[in-house]
Amino acid sequence: RNAIACVAPRVEHRFAPVRHEAIRVLSDLSGWDDYEVARLLADRIADQDPKVRRAAELALLEVAWRGGSEYHEFIVAEVAGFIDCPDDEVHRAAISSLARIAGGGSAAAMSAVVGHLGVGWKDTLIAAVQRLPRLHRRGDAAAISAAAACLGFGSGEVRTAAVQVVAHLAERGDATAAEALLARLGDEAAAVRCSALAALADVLPE
């Protein structure tokens, strides 16, 4: 902790290269469930220097999984707090940071950011959605909610992947999942409609 205490003040140094290096060092020093470092890194999403913001994004991606679920959700919440920042550069940095974390299969980050992503993030979202069943058990409400949040995304490929994952994660008789899938029967993409119809056979009560 002494090393962290020594480096921590440097994330607010007036010279951007010093802040940049401090972020890199803190991410290396961060331990398990290290809320102090997580907060310091998340605050740099609002840094005035683009290179520092980028370093914070990468550092947050590195430490986001270095703890339990509460710690992970803490990081997501801290970064999500900058999504509505009036500074467009900070707004974009927050979205990019969360999208990267979501790409690792984070249900919390996916739910927080999917509504702010453009179709340019399609491949990241598909990979993220498809990771959910590997990281969460069947019936996991947070994972189902995250996949369902992707059902309104602008890419039909993402919606198809989300339909399949909702069906995989939902237990039979899950009313919330069934309602989300029923809504996709009217999707503009034929592939999504077909996938939703097939998925409903696994989710609706027998």
N, C-alpha and C positions, 0 to 999 in steps of 0.2 A: 504493500500500500504506500510505502514511502516514495517509491519511484513514481507511482501515479500522482501522488500529491505534489511531487516536484514538476511533473509535466503538465498537469491539468491547467494551471494558470496561463500556459502558453497558447492555449486554443483561443484566447482573446487578445493575443499580442497584436500590436499595431501593424506588424509586417506580415503580409499574407504567406510568404514562404515559411515563416516560423509556425504559423497556425497549421499550415499544410503538413509539416513534419510532425507537429504535436499530435495531429489526428492519426497519422500512421503509427506512431509510437504507442499511443493509447490503445489502438485496436490490437496491437501485439501484446500489450500488458493486461488487457481485460481478462478477468477471470470468469468463473461460472456465476451466473446471476448477478453480474456487476452493474447494478442500476446506476451507480455514480457515473461510470464511463459511458453507459448507454445514453444518459441524459446529456452529457457533454457533447457527444457525437451528434445526437439528434439536433441540438441547438445550432450546430454548424450548417444545417440545411439552409438556414437563413443568413449565412455569411455573405458579405458583399462581394467576395471574390469568387468567380466561377470555378477556378481550380480547387479552391478550398471546399466549395459545395460538392464538387465531384468526388473529392477525397472522402468527404463525409458519407456520401452515398455508398461508396465501395466499402468503407469501414463498417457501416451499419449492416450491410449485407453479410459481412464476415462475422460480426458478433451477434446477429439476430437469432442464431440457433444455439448460442452458447449459454443456455440456461433452460429453465423450465417454462411451462406454458404461460404462466403469469408474467414472467420476464419478457417473453417474446411478445405478448400482447401489449405490454408496457411500451416496448419500442415502437410497435405499430401505431399505438395511440399518440405517442410523442411526435412521430413524423406526420401522422395524419392531421395533427393540429395546424400544420403549415399549408394544407391543401387550399384553404380559403384565404391565404395571404394575398393582399392586394398587389404585392410585388410579383409580377408575372414570372420572373426568373426563379424566385423562391417557390412559387406555386408549381412550376415545372419540375424543380428539383425534388420536391416532396413526392410528386406523382411518380417520377422516375425511380426514386428510392423504394417506394412501396411496390412498384411493378417488379422491380428486381427481386425483392423479398418474396412477393407472390409467386414469382417464377420457380422458387424452390418448393412450392407446394404449401405455402402459408395460407390457411383459410382466413385468418384475420386480415392479412394484408390484401388478399383477393377481394374480400367483401368491402374493404375500405376504399379500394382504388378503382375497381372495374368500371364504375360509372363515370370515371374521369378519363378513361383511356380511349384513344382513337384506334382505327383499324391497323395502324402501323405496329401495334403491340400484339397482333393476332397470334403469331407463332409463340410468343412468350406465354400468352394466355392458354393456348391449347396445351402446351407442355405443363403449365401450372395445374390446370384442371385435371389432366391425366395423372398427375402425381398424387392427387388427393386420396384415392383409394389405397395407395401404398403407405400413406402416413396416418390414415384415420380408419377407425373401425366402422363397420356397418352400423347405421343408426346414429352416427355422430352428427348432432344437430348443426354444429358450426361448419363442418365440412359440407353438409347438404346445403346449407344456406349460402355458402360461398359458391358452390357449383350453380345453384339456382340463380344467383346474382348475375351469372354470365349468360343466362338464357335470353337476355335482352341486348346482348352485344351486337355490334354492327356487322360482324362476320358470321355467315351461316356455318362455317367450319367450326368456329368456337361454340356456337349454339348446339351443333350436333354433338360435339365432345361433351358439352355440359349436360345435355339430355342423357347421354350414356352413363355419365358418372353419377348423376342424380339417381338413376335407376339402380346402379351398382351399390350405392351407399344406403339408399332408403330401404327400410324394412317394409314388408308387405302391410298395407293398411295405413301407411304414413299419409295422412290427409294433406299436409302441407306440400309434400313432394308430388302427390297426385294432382293437386290443384295447379302446381307449376307446370307439370307435364301436359295437362289438359289444355292449358293456355297455348302451348306450342302446336297444337293440332291445327291452329289457324296461321301458322308461320308462313311467310312468303316463300321460304325455301322448301322444296319438295323433300330433300334429304332430312331436314329437321322434322317435318311432319311425319315422315315414315319412322324415324327413330323414336319420336315421341309416342307414336301408336304402339310400337313394339315394346317400349319401356313400360307403358301403362299396364301391359299384361303381367309384368313382374311386380308392380306396385299396388294396383287396385286390390281391394279385398277379394278373396275367392268367394 
